[in-house]
Amino acid sequence: MPIQTKILIADDHQIFRQGLLKLLETEELIEIVGESGDGFEALQMIREQKPEIAILDISMPNMNGLEIIKQIRKEELPVEFIILTMYDDEEYFNEALDCGVKGYLLKDNAIADLLNCVKCVSQGKYYVSPLISEYLVNREEKVKSLRYEHPGLEKLTTMEKRILKLIAENKTSKEIATELFISHRTVQNHRMHICEKLNFKGHHRLLQFALENKAYL
């Protein structure tokens, strides 16, 4: 017998949420394990119900969808995410992909796209609303261009890449050390090695580069 995919959905617009739930319930291979209109409650439910996929609105009371995803990533829970949003905004899109989001849907087309999105994400694939597919093309072109202009990015170690992403979040060396459970001196050494590989003179240039290219690192 095929295994059902456990799904949780969180959106603070109840009528819209109920519409999505009714659509998902038509699929035999989908099991709804929870629903919520509150961000913090959704976070708690993800921890307790352990869905394979969580469908989250970006904008919700108490915690937004991206904040929930970042917290779940820190806790290393095996959940894939689909983002719902009213906003046709490339910055939101890039931030969502940076968080490891596999599905990204505009609410205007969510009913039409949702089942295909869930199917793709459950198979480990990405799905982006066709209306904003150019964002994905733009992102891929920017990433390719950045690596061509700065080939040293390919030489960074896994830890150096993590630290570069945290620098892009404008975190200090002390904050990075705390988050990664390493010493302040170790962070400073990694920053120095990143600068050497990217041919940057000084930490200020590294910070400027990280902030400017946050979405593509």
C-alpha positions, -999 to 999 in steps of 0.1 A, spaced: 0 0 0 15 35 -10 27 56 19 8 88 26 27 121 27 20 139 60 13 176 55 7 206 78 -7 239 65 -5 273 82 -22 304 69 -40 331 89 -67 336 63 -92 309 74 -113 308 42 -82 305 20 -67 278 43 -99 258 42 -100 259 5 -64 245 3 -73 218 29 -103 207 9 -81 204 -22 -54 184 -5 -80 161 11 -91 149 -23 -57 132 -27 -56 97 -11 -18 99 -7 -19 130 14 -26 130 52 -33 164 68 -17 163 103 -24 198 113 -36 233 104 -30 267 120 -35 304 115 -7 314 139 30 313 133 41 302 167 14 276 170 25 263 136 61 259 148 49 239 178 28 217 156 56 210 132 77 199 162 50 177 175 34 163 144 66 159 123 51 164 89 71 156 58 59 189 42 48 221 58 29 247 37 34 281 52 22 316 45 50 341 47 29 366 66 13 353 99 8 365 134 36 360 160 60 343 136 62 346 98 68 316 75 105 323 69 111 327 107 95 293 113 117 277 86 149 292 99 141 278 134 132 244 121 165 243 101 184 251 133 167 222 150 175 200 120 141 185 117 135 166 84 107 188 70 104 202 35 87 236 30 63 252 6 58 289 9 26 307 0 27 345 -5 6 373 -19 38 392 -27 54 390 -62 87 400 -47 121 387 -58 138 395 -25 113 373 -6 118 346 -32 156 346 -28 154 346 10 130 316 8 154 296 -14 183 306 9 163 289 37 160 257 17 124 261 6 115 236 -22 81 251 -33 72 287 -38 36 296 -47 18 329 -53 -16 328 -36 -34 340 -68 -25 307 -84 -22 284 -53 -53 263 -60 -41 256 -96 -5 249 -86 -7 233 -52 -11 196 -60 17 197 -86 39 215 -61 33 190 -34 40 161 -58 73 177 -68 84 186 -33 75 151 -20 99 137 -47 127 160 -36 122 184 -65 117 222 -67 85 239 -78 80 276 -84 48 293 -96 51 297 -134 42 334 -129 75 340 -112 97 314 -130 119 343 -143 131 348 -107 146 313 -107 163 320 -140 176 354 -127 189 336 -96 207 309 -115 223 335 -139 235 356 -109 250 326 -91 268 315 -123 281 351 -129 292 355 -93 312 323 -94 328 333 -127 338 367 -112 350 351 -79 363 316 -87 377 315 -51 341 308 -39 345 272 -52 376 268 -30 358 276 2 354 248 28 319 238 41 326 258 73 338 288 54 307 288 33 285 287 65 305 316 80 302 336 48 264 331 48 263 343 84 285 373 76 259 381 49 233 382 77 254 410 92 264 389 122 295 397 141 323 372 147 312 368 183 276 360 172 289 336 146 311 319 172 281 314 195 259 301 167 284 276 154 298 266 188 334 276 179 358 301 194 359 338 183 396 332 172 385 303 150 359 326 133 385 352 128 409 327 112 381 315 89 374 351 78 410 356 71 411 324 49 379 335 31 395 369 23 426 352 10 406 329 -13 385 357 -26 415 382 -29 399 407 -6 419 431 15 404 434 49 372 423 67 352 454 56 355 444 19 344 409 28 313 422 47 304 445 18 307 416 -7 286 393 16 258 419 21 257 427 -16 254 391 -27 235 376 2 209 360 -20 234 341 -42 261 327 -18 
